[in-house]
Amino acid sequence: MYQFKIVTDSTADLPEEYLLKHEIGCINLSYIIEGAIYGQGQELSIENFYELMRKGKMPTTSQVNPDEAKKRFEEFYQTDKNILYLAFSSGLSGTFQSGLIAAEEMMAEHPDCNIIVIDTLCASMGEALIVHKAVSLREQGKSMDEVAEWVKENKLKVVHVLTVDDLNHLYRGGRVSKAAAVVGTMVSVKPQLHVNDEGKLAVLGKTRGRKKSLDSLVDYMEEKGAYRGENDEVFIIHGDCIEDAEYVKEQVKNRMGIQNFMINFAGPIIGAHTGPGVIGLFFMGDSR
């Protein structure tokens, strides 16, 4: 058993086998599509999820509330009294605040319980990258306080850069402005976005054509000095477009010499806002 338990959210888009291998707790956010609620025991395959979106079905998502977070903490507490919760960006969800409330209640009720809650200001596999770094430090024997301090000092070095096929999904969910969404309706224009220091999505620019939009992700990685040794593994998400994810991977390998990658679907919570065709690249840089 580890000295402390690392917990994150389903928004981290980590593969189930990774969570199990490293005994990571996961707090699931919920989504509704075609009138059915998923994420809390009832699941829909990711392929079916994106197929429904392509057919025009629009999912909605909801944050974790304090009662839900507390219920999960109670479950983790049965085996682990020390918990480090690396939460989804407060710039995109109220889940972090719910975790904070739940942790305070837990520690008031259980004096032997110690929960540290950190707003990672990260999303999707940017959140996953922070978890991965925390796991590595834990396996090196670092204490929970030491790992928490590293996360606080380095979370704004986790770079998120992504492109989507249609910004209207993000506008519908309130993640970008109407003005920004206009870009997503222009023929062949593909927006480039990132998660800024406030943990919010922001438009960086736009390119014309899909291939150029994918190349622009790797260009941004080069700009951020991401080849300087901090990236033992680079993370990539895709919205049911694995060939494009593999293309980005090969570009990173060829241009920066990085060999280790984790590629996964953008899960339903992230995918509900980014839509099919999203590609995201996540790595450690000098700054966001």
RODO-2510 file (C-alpha; in nm, 4 decimals, decimal comma):
residues 288
     n   res          X          Y          Z
     1     m     0,0000     0,0000     0,0000
     2     y     0,1181     0,3522    -0,0775
     3     q     0,1734     0,6100     0,1975
     4     f    -0,1115     0,8183     0,0577
     5     k    -0,3809     0,7922    -0,2074
     6     i    -0,3855     1,0098    -0,5160
     7     v    -0,7329     1,1021    -0,6372
     8     t    -0,8364     1,2837    -0,9536
     9     d    -1,1452     1,3324    -1,1732
    10     s    -1,2838     1,1562    -1,4777
    11     t    -1,1990     1,4783    -1,6634
    12     a    -0,8329     1,3721    -1,6536
    13     d    -0,9105     1,1231    -1,9329
    14     l    -0,6714     0,8638    -1,7915
    15     p    -0,7088     0,5042    -1,9141
    16     e    -0,8761     0,2704    -1,6673
    17     e    -0,5717     0,0429    -1,6641
    18     y    -0,3493     0,3331    -1,5543
    19     l    -0,5854     0,4185    -1,2674
    20     l    -0,5902     0,0562    -1,1530
    21     k    -0,2158    -0,0001    -1,1875
    22     h    -0,1318     0,3005    -0,9718
    23     e    -0,4310     0,2699    -0,7353
    24     i    -0,5600     0,6150    -0,8257
    25     g    -0,9038     0,7141    -0,7045
    26     c    -1,1369     0,8758    -0,9561
    27     i    -1,4342     1,1059    -0,8956
    28     n    -1,6735     1,0908    -1,1887
    29     l    -1,8562     1,3872    -1,3336
    30     s    -2,1943     1,3152    -1,4942
    31     y    -2,3329     1,3832    -1,8386
    32     i    -2,6741     1,3518    -2,0005
    33     i    -2,7337     1,2497    -2,3603
    34     e    -3,0682     1,1472    -2,5110
    35     g    -3,2264     1,1804    -2,1671
    36     a    -3,0015     0,9221    -1,9986
    37     i    -2,7558     1,0052    -1,7193
    38     y    -2,4079     0,8535    -1,7469
    39     g    -2,0941     0,8585    -1,5359
    40     q    -2,2403     0,7381    -1,2074
    41     g    -2,2571     0,3645    -1,2652
    42     q    -2,4288     0,3649    -1,6032
    43     e    -2,1741     0,3943    -1,8836
    44     l    -2,1846     0,4486    -2,2582
    45     s    -1,8996     0,3366    -2,4802
    46     i    -1,6858     0,6254    -2,6001
    47     e    -1,7352     0,5223    -2,9624
    48     n    -2,1132     0,5349    -2,9206
    49     f    -2,0841     0,8702    -2,7465
    50     y    -1,9049     1,0304    -3,0408
    51     e    -2,1360     0,8610    -3,2901
    52     l    -2,4339     1,0209    -3,1158
    53     m    -2,2645     1,3591    -3,1273
    54     r    -2,2002     1,3206    -3,4994
    55     k    -2,5714     1,2542    -3,5404
    56     g    -2,6487     1,5862    -3,3733
    57     k    -2,7162     1,4694    -3,0176
    58     m    -2,5903     1,7362    -2,7775
    59     p    -2,4768     1,6148    -2,4329
    60     t    -2,4825     1,8296    -2,1216
    61     t    -2,2485     1,7897    -1,8246
    62     s    -2,2654     1,8632    -1,4535
    63     q    -2,0019     1,9245    -1,1900
    64     v    -1,9534     1,7085    -0,8832
    65     n    -2,1443     1,8479    -0,5845
    66     p    -2,0085     1,8420    -0,2254
    67     d    -2,2226     1,5439    -0,1231
    68     e    -2,0959     1,3364    -0,4164
    69     a    -1,7358     1,4309    -0,3428
    70     k    -1,7772     1,3462     0,0248
    71     k    -1,9268     1,0075    -0,0577
    72     r    -1,6189     0,9232    -0,2649
    73     f    -1,3821     1,0504     0,0057
    74     e    -1,5632     0,8289     0,2565
    75     e    -1,4959     0,5305     0,0311
    76     f    -1,1263     0,6157    -0,0042
    77     y    -1,1002     0,6780     0,3720
    78     q    -1,1843     0,3136     0,4426
    79     t    -0,8371     0,2139     0,3202
    80     d    -0,6435     0,5429     0,3020
    81     k    -0,6412     0,8111     0,5713
    82     n    -0,4155     1,0420     0,3682
    83     i    -0,5565     1,1647     0,0373
    84     l    -0,4152     1,4024    -0,2230
    85     y    -0,6950     1,5216    -0,4514
    86     l    -0,5760     1,6760    -0,7779
    87     a    -0,8893     1,8486    -0,9041
    88     f    -1,0224     1,9641    -1,2400
    89     s    -0,9565     2,3320    -1,3140
    90     s    -1,1709     2,5787    -1,1197
    91     g    -1,1712     2,7880    -1,4370
    92     l    -1,3877     2,5250    -1,6063
    93     s    -1,5917     2,3664    -1,3263
    94     g    -1,7033     2,4030    -0,9657
    95     t    -1,5822     2,0496    -0,8892
    96     f    -1,2682     2,1757    -0,7102
    97     q    -1,4792     2,3878    -0,4745
    98     s    -1,7059     2,0910    -0,4021
    99     g    -1,3979     1,8822    -0,3206
   100     l    -1,2728     2,1507    -0,0852
   101     i    -1,6034     2,1597     0,1042
   102     a    -1,6185     1,7799     0,1218
   103     a    -1,2589     1,7546     0,2464
   104     e    -1,3218     2,0059     0,5252
   105     e    -1,6279     1,8117     0,6390
   106     m    -1,4401     1,4816     0,6263
   107     m    -1,1502     1,6081     0,8352
   108     a    -1,3889     1,7620     1,0892
   109     e    -1,5681     1,4282     1,1272
   110     h    -1,2567     1,2076     1,1118
   111     p    -0,9619     1,3542     1,3058
   112     d    -0,7276     1,0893     1,1628
   113     c    -0,8134     1,1903     0,8049
   114     n    -0,5864     1,4263     0,6108
   115     i    -0,7010     1,5477     0,2687
   116     i    -0,5104     1,7978     0,0564
   117     v    -0,7164     1,9437    -0,2285
   118     i    -0,5343     2,1209    -0,5110
   119     d    -0,6869     2,3175    -0,7958
   120     t    -0,4617     2,1944    -1,0759
   121     l    -0,5893     2,4613    -1,3185
   122     c    -0,5569     2,1744    -1,5672
   123     a    -0,8016     1,9794    -1,7809
   124     s    -0,8153     1,6541    -1,9730
   125     m    -0,4726     1,4956    -2,0134
   126     g    -0,3103     1,8096    -1,8774
   127     e    -0,4720     1,7076    -1,5495
   128     a    -0,3535     1,3544    -1,6259
   129     l     0,0034     1,4766    -1,6728
   130     i     0,0010     1,6374    -1,3280
   131     v    -0,1305     1,3084    -1,1856
   132     h     0,1422     1,1167    -1,3699
   133     k     0,4116     1,3416    -1,2236
   134     a     0,2611     1,3039    -0,8754
   135     v     0,2578     0,9242    -0,9158
   136     s     0,6256     0,9270    -1,0170
   137     l     0,7197     1,1368    -0,7143
   138     r     0,5200     0,9116    -0,4826
   139     e     0,7000     0,6078    -0,6223
   140     q     1,0312     0,7822    -0,5505
   141     g     0,9281     0,7930    -0,1855
   142     k     0,8200     1,1561    -0,1616
   143     s     0,5683     1,2408     0,1107
   144     m     0,2195     1,3733     0,0408
   145     d     0,3254     1,7231     0,1483
   146     e     0,6281     1,7108    -0,0805
   147     v     0,4225     1,5958    -0,3782
   148     a     0,1565     1,8589    -0,3094
   149     e     0,4221     2,1305    -0,2975
   150     w     0,5692     2,0151    -0,6293
   151     v     0,2245     2,0236    -0,7916
   152     k     0,1572     2,3763    -0,6653
   153     e     0,4943     2,4987    -0,7912
   154     n     0,4737     2,3323    -1,1342
   155     k     0,1083     2,3162    -1,2383
   156     l     0,1344     2,6312    -1,4498
   157     k     0,4107     2,4642    -1,6513
   158     v     0,1657     2,2035    -1,7792
   159     v     0,0925     2,3207    -2,1325
   160     h    -0,2378     2,2380    -2,3016
   161     v    -0,2730     2,3102    -2,6715
   162     l    -0,5560     2,1777    -2,8838
   163     t    -0,7521     2,2171    -3,2011
   164     v    -1,1192     2,1466    -3,2608
   165     d    -1,3301     2,1057    -3,5709
   166     d    -1,6088     2,3298    -3,4449
   167     l    -1,5905     2,5945    -3,1695
   168     n    -1,9687     2,6000    -3,1375
   169     h    -1,9517     2,3026    -2,8996
   170     l    -1,7354     2,5106    -2,6650
   171     y    -1,9593     2,8151    -2,7044
   172     r    -2,2706     2,6094    -2,6269
   173     g    -2,1121     2,4986    -2,3001
   174     g    -2,0054     2,8505    -2,2100
   175     r    -1,6346     2,7755    -2,2502
   176     v    -1,5592     3,0380    -2,5179
   177     s    -1,7257     3,3624    -2,6253
   178     k    -1,9692     3,4006    -2,9140
   179     a    -1,7091     3,6053    -3,1006
   180     a    -1,4566     3,3236    -3,0713
   181     a    -1,7151     3,0688    -3,1839
   182     v    -1,7602     3,2556    -3,5118
   183     v    -1,4132     3,1305    -3,6063
   184     g    -1,5429     2,7757    -3,5787
   185     t    -1,8045     2,8355    -3,8461
   186     m    -1,5602     2,9582    -4,1094
   187     v    -1,4871     2,7094    -4,3860
   188     s    -1,1514     2,5335    -4,3426
   189     v    -1,0486     2,7590    -4,0531
   190     k    -0,9309     2,5566    -3,7543
   191     p    -0,8831     2,7291    -3,4185
   192     q    -0,5871     2,6711    -3,1872
   193     l    -0,6700     2,6903    -2,8168
   194     h    -0,4940     2,6493    -2,4850
   195     v    -0,5697     2,6507    -2,1134
   196     n    -0,4348     2,9732    -1,9646
   197     d    -0,2949     3,0512    -1,6191
   198     e    -0,6486     3,1010    -1,4868
   199     g    -0,7362     2,7486    -1,5944
   200     k    -0,9723     2,8731    -1,8642
   201     l    -0,9850     2,7944    -2,2344
   202     a    -0,8547     3,0714    -2,4563
   203     v    -0,8122     3,1035    -2,8321
   204     l    -0,4478     3,1325    -2,9390
   205     g    -0,5024     3,1690    -3,3110
   206     k    -0,6303     2,9939    -3,6191
   207     t    -0,4959     2,8043    -3,9172
   208     r    -0,6440     2,7048    -4,2500
   209     g    -0,6816     2,3323    -4,3001
   210     r    -0,6663     2,0289    -4,0727
   211     k    -0,3033     1,9316    -4,1343
   212     k    -0,1770     2,2822    -4,0595
   213     s    -0,3825     2,2887    -3,7414
   214     l    -0,2162     1,9656    -3,6251
   215     d     0,1296     2,0957    -3,7159
   216     s     0,0553     2,4133    -3,5190
   217     l     0,0224     2,2092    -3,1994
   218     v     0,3765     2,0797    -3,2393
   219     d     0,5000     2,4270    -3,3362
   220     y     0,3637     2,5552    -3,0058
   221     m     0,5390     2,2747    -2,8222
   222     e     0,8699     2,3800    -2,9750
   223     e     0,8057     2,7420    -2,8771
   224     k     0,7527     2,6410    -2,5142
   225     g     1,0898     2,4652    -2,4833
   226     a     0,9269     2,1318    -2,4175
   227     y     1,2233     1,9323    -2,5461
   228     r     1,4521     2,0231    -2,2553
   229     g     1,4283     1,6994    -2,0613
   230     e     1,1209     1,7428    -1,8405
   231     n     0,9015     1,5372    -2,0726
   232     d     0,9570     1,1701    -1,9979
   233     e     0,6124     1,1177    -2,1484
   234     v     0,3873     1,3356    -2,3647
   235     f     0,0089     1,2987    -2,3578
   236     i    -0,2310     1,3282    -2,6529
   237     i    -0,6116     1,3158    -2,6646
   238     h    -0,8374     1,2663    -2,9621
   239     g    -1,2094     1,2907    -3,0278
   240     d    -1,2464     0,9594    -3,2107
   241     c    -0,9745     1,0450    -3,4656
   242     i    -0,6815     0,8215    -3,3740
   243     e    -0,5035     0,8709    -3,7072
   244     d    -0,4627     1,2422    -3,6360
   245     a    -0,3346     1,1661    -3,2868
   246     e    -0,0764     0,9294    -3,4346
   247     y     0,0259     1,1983    -3,6847
   248     v     0,0911     1,4465    -3,4018
   249     k     0,2841     1,1812    -3,2123
   250     e     0,5133     1,1184    -3,5099
   251     q     0,5711     1,4921    -3,5550
   252     v     0,6753     1,5271    -3,1895
   253     k     0,9052     1,2253    -3,2195
   254     n     1,0683     1,3514    -3,5372
   255     r     1,1075     1,7130    -3,4330
   256     m     1,1927     1,6757    -3,0632
   257     g     1,3167     1,3222    -3,0187
   258     i     1,0626     1,2339    -2,7495
   259     q     0,9794     0,8621    -2,7507
   260     n     0,7175     0,7995    -2,4811
   261     f     0,3521     0,8878    -2,5295
   262     m     0,0139     0,8201    -2,3769
   263     i    -0,2744     0,8535    -2,6228
   264     n    -0,6377     0,8302    -2,5200
   265     f    -0,9864     0,9425    -2,6150
   266     a    -1,1132     1,2751    -2,4899
   267     g    -1,3675     1,1376    -2,2438
   268     p    -1,7368     1,2290    -2,2474
   269     i    -1,7081     1,5282    -2,0107
   270     i    -1,4340     1,6932    -2,2155
   271     g    -1,5711     1,5593    -2,5448
   272     a    -1,9149     1,7068    -2,4760
   273     h    -1,7580     2,0526    -2,5032
   274     t    -1,4937     1,9925    -2,7703
   275     g    -1,6846     1,7629    -3,0040
   276     p    -1,5631     1,4922    -3,2406
   277     g    -1,2292     1,5648    -3,4044
   278     v    -1,0595     1,7368    -3,1131
   279     i    -0,6844     1,6817    -3,0829
   280     g    -0,4977     1,7934    -2,7719
   281     l    -0,1262     1,7891    -2,6912
   282     f    -0,0065     1,8095    -2,3289
   283     f     0,3506     1,8516    -2,2032
   284     m     0,5762     2,0322    -1,9568
   285     g     0,7032     2,3684    -2,0806
   286     d     0,8622     2,6863    -1,9500
   287     s     0,5131     2,8396    -1,9152
   288     r     0,1679     2,7973    -2,0598
***
